[in-house]
């Protein structure tokens, strides 16, 4: 209870005790006066308690509203984005309140705004698309992703070299020159990637959440496929071709981890293969008759090679086998590959391009900007296992 109310309640109890004592002492007039004072104190307490209860109720309501605010605000954001999306496609009038809310969502992006029939996808929706993009056969989590705020730039990378220790220096002697590390300049220039989604007018009559869910699913799928293609193309360009090693047995795999890769790289290395390669590994046994692939004790969904190296498996459709040759990429992919991600998504609309008009469709053109570079050309080894067909 409120301290002030407790103090008033204590005064009431004391006054009751005083009135009883006066009655027992037969001091009737003084007892009547004490009773009147008791009534006054009780009325004062009742009023104060009513005011306190009302104030406490208001505070609880405010707290509840505050707790609901993020969810309500999120819903408001989504509805405003969908309303602008629909009004832009259908060429109907735009609600000023929706524009204000949309500008709040995209204020971190200097290119944001409603113009030329296009919209910049708000940050919170981009985050949801990013989460969906990383599900399934996604290779992006394997590599390093660096967000960038410019369309082009460069990074200075130290070139691997033999490590040379400091020389001994006698007291008061001249310090010798140390070996100067070598560096290379790694330039990037984000490229525009995109595609067109054809949607029906019936979709635009659906609920905001359903429209948004449809867009998120399609954009994330296309974005994932695009990044998978870029990563595999970069891996093959930098580590494939003449560099590809023939792998005949488990000893060849061990040699890559033990000798070919730098120990620092081997420590954080993984194996990337397709369904064919995984099936080949999964059927191999060691000298004791135990399968060489074992579940990770801390992550049962992950398989470990030699009890140390996680194996990532993607679909044969994503990473294709060449005839009877199964692909294996072994190494630290985050050290090898970097994606420079502009982290913006924009969408534009048209009902007149191609055959859209005759089929009552709307084309949604989605754009994103990114580039991919090989940072360390010794961080990954590509190998192939050639399997003799069973006749």
Secondary structure per residue as TSV (DSSP state, phi and psi in degrees):
chain	resnum	aa	ss	phi	psi
A	1	X	-	360.0	152.4
A	2	X	-	-56.0	135.7
A	3	X	H	-55.9	-37.8
A	4	X	H	-65.2	-40.3
A	5	X	H	-66.9	-38.6
A	6	X	H	-62.4	-39.8
A	7	X	H	-64.7	-41.7
A	8	X	H	-66.7	-38.7
A	9	X	H	-65.0	-37.6
A	10	X	H	-63.9	-39.7
A	11	X	H	-64.4	-38.8
A	12	X	H	-63.2	-45.4
A	13	X	H	-63.9	-40.1
A	14	X	H	-64.8	-38.2
A	15	X	H	-68.7	-36.5
A	16	X	H	-61.5	-44.6
A	17	X	H	-61.6	-41.5
A	18	X	H	-64.2	-42.0
A	19	X	H	-65.3	-41.6
A	20	X	H	-63.0	-40.7
A	21	X	H	-63.8	-41.4
A	22	X	H	-65.4	-36.5
A	23	X	H	-65.6	-42.6
A	24	X	H	-63.8	-30.5
A	25	X	T	-88.1	4.1
A	26	X	T	65.1	29.9
A	27	X	-	-99.2	77.1
A	28	X	H	-64.6	-46.8
A	29	X	H	-61.8	-41.6
A	30	X	H	-69.9	-32.7
A	31	X	H	-66.9	-39.9
A	32	X	H	-61.8	-41.4
A	33	X	H	-63.5	-40.4
A	34	X	H	-65.5	-36.2
A	35	X	H	-66.0	-41.9
A	36	X	H	-61.4	-40.2
A	37	X	H	-66.3	-35.2
A	38	X	H	-64.5	-43.0
A	39	X	H	-61.9	-40.7
A	40	X	H	-65.1	-41.6
A	41	X	H	-64.6	-39.7
A	42	X	H	-65.2	-42.5
A	43	X	H	-62.3	-41.7
A	44	X	H	-62.7	-41.1
A	45	X	H	-64.8	-44.0
A	46	X	H	-61.6	-42.6
A	47	X	H	-65.5	-44.8
A	48	X	H	-63.3	-39.6
A	49	X	H	-66.9	-40.1
A	50	X	H	-60.8	-43.2
A	51	X	H	-65.3	-41.4
A	52	X	H	-65.2	-44.1
A	53	X	H	-61.5	-39.3
A	54	X	H	-66.1	-42.1
A	55	X	H	-64.9	-41.2
A	56	X	H	-64.4	-38.9
A	57	X	H	-64.4	-40.4
A	58	X	H	-63.8	-40.1
A	59	X	H	-65.6	-40.7
A	60	X	H	-64.5	-41.0
A	61	X	H	-63.5	-42.3
A	62	X	H	-63.1	-39.7
A	63	X	H	-65.4	-41.4
A	64	X	H	-64.5	-41.4
A	65	X	H	-64.5	-38.1
A	66	X	H	-65.1	-38.0
A	67	X	H	-67.1	-32.9
A	68	X	H	-82.5	-17.2
A	69	X	H	-57.8	-47.7
A	70	X	H	-57.5	-42.6
A	71	X	H	-67.5	-43.0
A	72	X	H	-63.8	-40.4
A	73	X	H	-65.1	-41.1
A	74	X	H	-61.3	-43.7
A	75	X	H	-63.5	-38.6
A	76	X	H	-64.3	-41.7
A	77	X	H	-59.6	-49.4
A	78	X	H	-61.8	-43.7
A	79	X	H	-63.2	-40.1
A	80	X	H	-65.6	-42.3
A	81	X	H	-62.4	-45.8
A	82	X	H	-65.6	-38.2
A	83	X	H	-61.7	-42.8
A	84	X	H	-67.6	-38.6
A	85	X	H	-58.9	-48.8
A	86	X	H	-67.2	-41.9
A	87	X	H	-67.4	-33.2
A	88	X	H	-70.4	-41.6
A	89	X	H	-68.2	-45.3
A	90	X	H	-85.8	-3.3
A	91	X	T	57.2	43.6
A	92	X	-	-103.3	172.1
A	93	X	-	-65.6	149.5
A	94	X	-	-103.4	133.2
A	95	X	-	-76.1	128.6
A	96	X	H	-61.0	-36.3
A	97	X	H	-64.1	-39.2
A	98	X	H	-64.1	-37.4
A	99	X	H	-64.9	-41.7
A	100	X	H	-63.4	-45.0
A	101	X	H	-64.5	-41.7
A	102	X	H	-62.3	-42.0
A	103	X	H	-63.3	-33.9
A	104	X	H	-65.5	-38.1
A	105	X	H	-69.5	-31.9
A	106	X	T	-112.2	16.5
A	107	X	T	-65.2	-21.4
A	108	X	T	-75.5	-13.8
A	109	X	-	-104.6	113.8
A	110	X	T	-63.9	-18.1
A	111	X	T	-92.5	2.7
A	112	X	-	-69.7	154.6
A	113	X	S	148.7	170.6
A	114	X	-	-102.9	109.0
A	115	X	B	-157.5	150.0
A	116	X	T	52.2	35.0
A	117	X	T	68.0	23.8
A	118	X	E	-132.6	163.9
A	119	X	E	-137.3	147.9
A	120	X	E	-91.7	127.1
A	121	X	-	-66.4	125.8
A	122	X	-	-61.3	157.9
A	123	X	H	-57.7	-46.7
A	124	X	H	-64.1	-35.7
A	125	X	H	-72.9	-37.0
A	126	X	H	-60.9	-37.7
A	127	X	H	-63.6	-41.4
A	128	X	H	-65.1	-40.1
A	129	X	H	-63.7	-39.8
A	130	X	H	-62.0	-41.7
A	131	X	H	-64.3	-42.7
A	132	X	H	-66.5	-36.2
A	133	X	H	-62.6	-29.4
A	134	X	T	-87.6	2.0
A	135	X	S	-89.5	163.9
A	136	X	S	72.5	-148.0
A	137	X	S	-80.4	65.0
A	138	X	-	-100.0	126.1
A	139	X	-	-93.1	-14.5
A	140	X	G	-55.6	-41.4
A	141	X	G	-61.5	-19.2
A	142	X	G	-74.5	-32.9
A	143	X	S	-100.3	172.9
A	144	X	E	-84.3	132.4
A	145	X	E	-118.9	121.0
A	146	X	E	-114.5	114.2
A	147	X	E	-68.1	136.6
A	148	X	-	-128.2	152.3
A	149	X	S	-108.1	0.3
A	150	X	S	-121.8	161.2
A	151	X	S	-78.2	-19.4
A	152	X	E	-150.6	161.6
A	153	X	E	176.0	-167.7
A	154	X	E	-152.3	160.7
A	155	X	E	-132.1	143.0
A	156	X	E	-94.6	121.4
A	157	X	E	-115.6	133.6
A	158	X	E	-78.7	131.5
A	159	X	-	-81.7	136.3
A	160	X	-	-59.3	135.4
A	161	X	-	-147.4	162.5
A	162	X	-	-61.9	136.1
A	163	X	-	-80.6	127.9
A	164	X	-	-117.3	126.1
A	165	X	-	-76.6	165.4
A	166	X	-	-65.4	147.1
A	167	X	-	-78.4	159.8
A	168	X	-	-70.0	142.1
A	169	X	-	-127.8	118.5
A	170	X	-	-70.8	157.0
A	171	X	T	-60.6	131.1
A	172	X	T	69.1	8.7
A	173	X	-	-88.0	162.8
A	174	X	-	-72.0	134.0
A	175	X	-	-73.2	133.7
A	176	X	-	-76.0	159.1
A	177	X	-	-70.3	134.2
A	178	X	-	-90.4	155.9
A	179	X	-	-62.4	133.1
A	180	X	-	-85.9	126.1
A	181	X	-	-65.2	150.6
A	182	X	-	-95.0	143.4
A	183	X	E	-129.3	156.1
A	184	X	E	-132.8	152.2
A	185	X	E	-96.4	123.4
A	186	X	E	-108.1	107.5
A	187	X	E	-95.2	144.4
A	188	X	E	-129.5	153.5
A	189	X	E	-146.1	109.7
A	190	X	-	-65.2	138.8
A	191	X	E	-106.4	151.8
A	192	X	E	-84.6	125.4
A	193	X	E	-120.3	144.9
A	194	X	E	-177.8	177.4
A	195	X	E	-163.7	176.3
A	196	X	E	-117.8	129.1
A	197	X	E	-103.6	126.8
A	198	X	E	-95.8	121.6
A	199	X	E	-122.3	154.5
A	200	X	E	-92.4	159.8
A	201	X	H	-67.6	-24.9
A	202	X	H	-62.1	-35.1
A	203	X	H	-61.3	-37.7
A	204	X	H	-68.5	-14.6
A	205	X	T	-90.6	-2.1
A	206	X	S	-80.1	179.7
A	207	X	-	-71.6	158.6
A	208	X	H	-59.5	-41.9
A	209	X	H	-66.1	-39.3
A	210	X	H	-67.8	-40.2
A	211	X	H	-62.4	-46.2
A	212	X	H	-65.0	-41.1
A	213	X	H	-62.0	-39.3
A	214	X	H	-64.3	-45.7
A	215	X	H	-63.8	-46.1
A	216	X	H	-58.3	-45.3
A	217	X	H	-63.6	-45.2
A	218	X	H	-68.5	-46.3
A	219	X	H	-63.8	-43.8
A	220	X	H	-64.3	-38.4
A	221	X	H	-64.5	-47.7
A	222	X	H	-64.6	-39.6
A	223	X	H	-65.3	-40.9
A	224	X	H	-64.3	-45.5
A	225	X	H	-62.6	-41.2
A	226	X	H	-61.4	-46.7
A	227	X	H	-68.9	-38.0
A	228	X	H	-59.0	-45.7
A	229	X	H	-61.6	-44.2
A	230	X	H	-64.5	-42.4
A	231	X	H	-65.9	-46.8
A	232	X	H	-65.5	-37.8
A	233	X	H	-65.3	-39.2
A	234	X	H	-69.8	-40.6
A	235	X	H	-61.9	-43.5
A	236	X	H	-69.9	-38.2
A	237	X	H	-66.9	-37.0
A	238	X	H	-90.4	-29.5
A	239	X	H	-125.6	-4.5
A	240	X	S	-95.3	-151.5
A	241	X	G	63.3	-130.2
A	242	X	G	-68.4	-18.7
A	243	X	G	-78.4	-15.4
A	244	X	-	-61.8	130.3
A	245	X	E	-98.6	143.4
A	246	X	E	-83.9	128.1
A	247	X	-	-112.9	119.3
A	248	X	-	-103.8	-30.4
A	249	X	S	-155.1	-176.3
A	250	X	H	-66.2	-29.0
A	251	X	H	-62.4	-34.5
A	252	X	H	-66.0	-37.1
A	253	X	H	-65.5	-44.3
A	254	X	H	-62.0	-37.1
A	255	X	H	-64.4	-37.0
A	256	X	I	-61.3	-46.2
A	257	X	I	-69.6	-39.7
A	258	X	I	-83.6	-31.9
A	259	X	I	-122.7	-51.6
A	260	X	I	-65.7	-47.6
A	261	X	S	-80.7	147.4
A	262	X	-	-61.8	140.8
A	263	X	H	-53.9	-36.1
A	264	X	H	-67.2	-34.7
A	265	X	H	-74.3	-42.7
A	266	X	H	-60.0	-32.3
A	267	X	H	-61.2	-32.5
A	268	X	T	-114.2	22.3
A	269	X	-	-80.7	157.6
A	270	X	E	-134.9	170.3
A	271	X	E	-118.1	129.2
A	272	X	E	-116.2	127.0
A	273	X	E	-149.7	179.7
A	274	X	E	-104.8	-171.3
A	275	X	H	-62.6	-38.4
A	276	X	H	-63.2	-47.1
A	277	X	H	-65.3	-39.7
A	278	X	H	-65.0	-41.9
A	279	X	H	-62.8	-38.1
A	280	X	H	-63.9	-46.0
A	281	X	H	-64.5	-41.1
A	282	X	H	-67.2	-16.5
A	283	X	T	-98.9	-0.3
A	284	X	-	-84.9	143.7
A	285	X	B	-125.8	153.4
A	286	X	-	-85.4	-172.8
A	287	X	T	-63.5	-24.2
A	288	X	T	-89.8	3.0
A	289	X	S	84.0	11.7
A	290	X	-	-95.2	142.8
A	291	X	B	-65.1	139.3
A	292	X	S	-74.0	-23.0
A	293	X	E	-92.4	126.8
A	294	X	E	-130.5	147.1
A	295	X	E	-63.4	143.6
A	296	X	E	-68.0	125.0
A	297	X	T	-58.8	-30.0
A	298	X	T	-97.4	-4.5
A	299	X	E	-151.6	93.2
A	300	X	E	-63.6	-20.6
A	301	X	E	-81.8	-6.8
A	302	X	E	-106.5	137.3
A	303	X	E	-102.6	140.8
A	304	X	E	-113.6	136.5
A	305	X	E	-94.1	128.5
A	306	X	T	58.9	24.2
A	307	X	T	70.7	8.9
A	308	X	T	-132.3	-35.3
A	309	X	E	-108.3	116.8
A	310	X	E	-64.0	141.9
A	311	X	E	-111.3	122.0
A	312	X	E	-103.0	126.7
A	313	X	E	-115.8	130.7
A	314	X	E	-121.2	167.5
A	315	X	-	-64.0	151.3
A	316	X	T	-60.7	-24.1
A	317	X	T	-71.6	-30.7
A	318	X	T	-82.1	-50.3
A	319	X	S	-118.8	106.1
A	320	X	-	-86.9	145.4
A	321	X	-	-83.5	152.9
A	322	X	B	-107.6	97.1
A	323	X	T	63.8	-120.9
A	324	X	T	-97.3	13.9
A	325	X	E	-101.0	120.9
A	326	X	E	-100.0	131.2
A	327	X	E	-84.4	143.3
A	328	X	E	-137.7	127.5
A	329	X	E	-111.1	126.9
A	330	X	E	-127.3	126.3
A	331	X	E	150.7	-166.7
A	332	X	-	-100.5	102.9
A	333	X	H	-71.0	-28.6
A	334	X	H	-69.0	-32.1
A	335	X	H	-76.6	-28.7
A	336	X	H	-82.9	-45.3
A	337	X	E	-123.1	137.9
A	338	X	E	-128.0	131.3
A	339	X	E	-98.7	124.5
A	340	X	E	-94.1	107.6
A	341	X	E	-107.5	118.4
A	342	X	E	-69.1	-19.5
A	343	X	E	55.6	40.3
A	344	X	E	-127.3	145.9
A	345	X	E	-128.9	132.0
A	346	X	E	-129.3	149.7
A	347	X	E	-131.5	141.1
A	348	X	E	-128.6	162.8
A	349	X	E	-132.1	148.5
A	350	X	E	-156.0	141.3
A	351	X	S	-111.2	4.4
A	352	X	S	-115.1	-12.4
A	353	X	S	-72.8	139.2
A	354	X	T	58.4	-131.2
A	355	X	T	-99.6	19.1
A	356	X	T	-66.8	-41.2
A	357	X	T	-62.3	-45.9
A	358	X	T	-67.7	-25.9
A	359	X	T	-101.2	9.3
A	360	X	T	55.6	44.9
A	361	X	E	-115.2	159.8
A	362	X	E	-119.4	130.8
A	363	X	E	-90.7	125.5
A	364	X	E	-107.3	110.0
A	365	X	E	-92.5	120.5
A	366	X	E	-108.3	133.1
A	367	X	E	-125.7	142.2
A	368	X	E	-142.4	161.0
A	369	X	E	-127.1	129.2
A	370	X	E	-162.3	164.9
A	371	X	E	-141.1	159.9
A	372	X	E	-134.8	137.6
A	373	X	E	-139.2	150.8
A	374	X	E	-89.0	123.3
A	375	X	S	-94.8	-47.0
A	376	X	-	-122.5	111.6
A	377	X	T	-80.3	2.5
A	378	X	T	-117.7	10.3
A	379	X	S	-88.8	-12.4
A	380	X	E	-137.0	143.5
A	381	X	E	-119.6	130.6
A	382	X	E	-97.6	134.7
A	383	X	E	-133.4	162.8
A	384	X	E	-135.6	137.6
A	385	X	E	-107.1	119.7
A	386	X	E	-95.2	120.4
A	387	X	-	-103.0	131.6
A	388	X	-	-77.3	123.0
A	389	X	-	-59.3	140.0
A	390	X	-	-81.3	122.4
A	391	X	-	-86.6	360.0
